[in-house]
Amino acid sequence: MRQIKVIIEKHPDGYVAYPLGVKGIVVGEGDTLEEALTDVKSAIKFHIETFGADVFQPDPPVLDAFIAEAAVDV
């Protein structure tokens, strides 16, 4: 068992979830927060089964995550 930090975003049409500290693209989605979390956990498990435990970044683990806004000229 390994604890993985997961970012969950709320969008007008549902929720999107993705893990921190995992190499590759792993995304889950659902109509509710719980569905998105369940889906991303399944996707993480599949990703590890497919690519092995090396998918975890060897760097120090992510301790915390923050949301910030930045103004960018486009």
C-alpha positions as CSV (number, residue, x, y, z in Angstrom):
1,M,0.0,0.0,0.0
2,R,1.3,3.4,-0.9
3,Q,-0.2,6.9,-0.2
4,I,-0.3,9.0,-3.4
5,K,-1.4,12.7,-3.4
6,V,-4.2,13.3,-6.0
7,I,-5.3,16.6,-7.5
8,I,-9.1,16.7,-8.1
9,E,-10.5,19.5,-10.2
10,K,-14.2,20.4,-10.4
11,H,-15.5,21.3,-13.8
12,P,-19.0,22.2,-15.0
13,D,-19.4,18.7,-16.4
14,G,-17.8,16.7,-13.6
15,Y,-14.5,16.0,-11.8
16,V,-11.0,15.2,-13.1
17,A,-8.4,13.6,-10.9
18,Y,-4.7,13.0,-11.5
19,P,-1.8,11.9,-9.2
20,L,1.3,13.7,-8.3
21,G,4.7,12.0,-8.4
22,V,3.9,9.4,-11.1
23,K,5.7,9.3,-14.4
24,G,3.4,9.3,-17.4
25,I,-0.1,10.5,-17.8
26,V,-2.7,9.1,-15.4
27,V,-6.2,10.6,-15.3
28,G,-9.5,9.7,-13.7
29,E,-12.9,11.3,-14.1
30,G,-16.4,11.1,-12.8
31,D,-19.7,12.9,-12.2
32,T,-18.8,13.1,-8.5
33,L,-15.6,13.6,-6.5
34,E,-15.9,10.0,-5.2
35,E,-16.3,8.6,-8.8
36,A,-13.2,10.6,-10.0
37,L,-11.2,9.4,-7.1
38,T,-12.2,5.8,-7.6
39,D,-11.5,6.1,-11.4
40,V,-8.0,7.6,-10.8
41,K,-7.1,4.9,-8.3
42,S,-8.0,2.3,-10.9
43,A,-6.0,4.1,-13.5
44,I,-3.0,4.3,-11.2
45,K,-3.2,0.6,-10.5
46,F,-3.4,-0.2,-14.2
47,H,-0.5,2.2,-14.9
48,I,1.7,0.4,-12.3
49,E,0.7,-3.1,-13.6
50,T,1.6,-2.0,-17.1
51,F,4.8,-0.1,-16.5
52,G,6.0,-1.4,-13.2
53,A,6.9,0.3,-9.9
54,D,9.4,2.5,-11.7
55,V,6.6,4.9,-12.6
56,F,7.1,6.5,-9.2
57,Q,9.6,9.4,-9.5
58,P,12.8,8.6,-7.6
59,D,13.0,12.2,-6.3
60,P,11.8,13.0,-2.8
61,P,8.0,12.5,-2.6
62,V,5.6,15.4,-3.0
63,L,4.9,16.6,0.5
64,D,2.1,19.0,-0.3
65,A,0.5,20.8,-3.3
66,F,-0.9,24.3,-3.6
67,I,-3.0,26.2,-6.1
68,A,-1.9,29.6,-7.2
69,E,-2.8,32.0,-10.0
70,A,-0.4,33.7,-12.3
71,A,-1.1,36.4,-14.9
72,V,0.3,35.6,-18.3
73,D,0.2,37.8,-21.4
74,V,-1.3,35.8,-24.3
